[in-house]
């Protein structure tokens, strides 16, 4: 890793999230000497890449930092000699996400792009692409770190760690969003809040919450009635019943709504689909508005409207992690990392989301041991689904795919699972080469 200047490759550089990332590197320029950032995208994303790339160039110029922004459609050019590769790809674009949301809803099943059938479909499209990207990293930048933001982050990171030789860490902005949410509720600086996280990506529990080192979990649970009015910048309001939270004894992540409040969420989703459309349809409109903003030649900072897209704290997560590896900081991050006995109730070779000490050698998860039976069953069921999803995605195994969907807690029966699976395969033919 060069001390003279780092090369960062961003695969999916035309993403609307990229300005958030650029801002993060600008903020940390004194501790993270990034020299070249290669924003790479595919031919279909060329126009967006140009728009985002020009905004990125204006941002670094305004900041007065010596970072060169390169735009390319050549993945080899982007990856070759890179110190860090960031993946933020969306195979099939927003239109594929919209299909992912509409298919389950047709069968009265929760629609969500990373959880349940929607997450399964996204994983099946993404796994062949991420493995292809990893071949290029192995060939052209074998010492690079892969920082994966591509959803479903836990599934994709586990695929990379099981099937390649890449040094990979998965990241997500949900845990930091939970930290900010609790800080808002308590009226304190987020730096004073520390949460002990246990679980999986988009299925993580805050088992203990600390304020200035003092465990305030019980106090927080006691205050939870006031949390109904809490506005978390990039995460919807958490509609938990205080007695349920008291019985759980820990802090659930926003995605737990789909598991703990399935009937309520399904009702709301069907109503939304009939009025404003699915979340994907809403996001498609937001994306258009964002890119119209990005085109403005006078815009040279990240626009605040990006937070509506769900990108809040993205740069803090990704860039802080990269800085900790580069600077051998040995500080704590919440990451997706191989279990290796951290959670005694899960296999060693699966990926979990938890607190880890990060240094130049990567992320070292802090031991958890056995978890409470309150969360053990759900966590194990979803992890079994993830393992089968990876097997299906890598091998194109229809029967593993059917078992994956049948196993998922949000899918009510094998009959419904098969109907959903057949629709997913039919509607994603061009993106599923492994099933041919």
C-alpha positions, 0 to 999 in steps of 0.5 A: 500500500503506497504511502505516496498516494492511494488509488481507490476504485469505485465499481458502480461509480455512477451511483447517486451515492458517490458524492457522499463517498467523495465527501468522506474522502475530502473530509479525511484527506489529511489522514487518508492520502487518496491520490486517484479515485477511479469511478467505473460503471457499465456502458448503460450507466455512462451518462450518470457516470459523467454527471456524477464524475463532473460533480465529484471533480467540482467537489475536490476542486472546491475543497482544494485537495490533490485528488484526481477523479478518473471516469472509466467504463474499463473495469481493468483500468479502474482496478489495476493497482488499486489499494481499495476497491469499493463495490456499490453495484445494482445489477438491473438498475432500479427497474429490477428493484421494482420488479423485486418488490412487485413479485412478492406483493402479488402473493401477499408477501412482504416486499423489500429490496434486501429482505425476503424474496426481494433480497433473494432476487437481488442476490441472484442477479448480483452474485455472478457479477461480484464473482466476476469483479473479484476475478479482476481484483485477484488478477490486477490488484491481489493485495487490494481490500474489497469494501462491499456496500452492494446489497444484500451486503451480508450475503454478497460479502459471504459469497466473496469470502467463501468463493474467492481469495479476496480480502473483503469486509462488508459495510452498511449504514444501518448500525450508524443510523441506529447510533444517530437515532439513539443520540437524537433521542438522548439529546447527545453527541453521537460520539458518546453513544456505543452500541454492542451489535449482534446478528446479521446484515439487516437483522442486527440487534443492539444488545447493549447501549452505552452512553459515555461507557455507562450501560443505558439499555434499560433506561432507553427501553423505559424511554421508548414511548417517546421514541415513537416521534423519533425521526431517524434521518435515513431510516423510517420511524420505528413503530415498536410497542413499548411492552414488546421492546421491554420483553425483548430487552434490546434495541431492534434494527429498522428491518426487524419491522418486517419480521416482528410486525409482518401483518402491519407492514404488509398492510401498509405496503399494499396501501402504498403500492396502490397509492404512491407505488412501491419504494423502488418507484419512489426511489426512481423519481428521487434518482431523477431529481438528484441527477437533475441537481447533479447536472448543475455546474454551480453545484460543488458540494453534496446536496442535502437531498441525497439523504432522502435517497437513504445515503446518510452516513455512507461516507462515514462508514466506508471512509472511516473503515478504509482509514482504520485499515490504512492507518492501523488504528485498531479502533472499533467498527460495525462490519460484516465479517466471517463469524469464526466462532464469534457467535457460537450459535452459527457456523464459523464460515458464515458472515455476521454483522457485529463490532470488530477491531480494525487494523492493517490486517482487517476486521477482528470481531469481538467475541459474543458467545451464545445469544439469547433464545429471544433472537437465536431462532430468527437469526439461525433461520435467516442465516440458513436462508442466506447460506442456501441463497448463496449456494443457489446464486453460485451454482444456479441450483433451482432446488437450493433456491426453492429451499432458500425461499421456503426457509425464509420466515417471511414466506408462508409456504413452499407453494408460495415460495415456488410461485415467487421463485418461478416469477423471479427467474422468468422476469430476470432471465437476462441477469441469471446466467447461472440458471441456464 
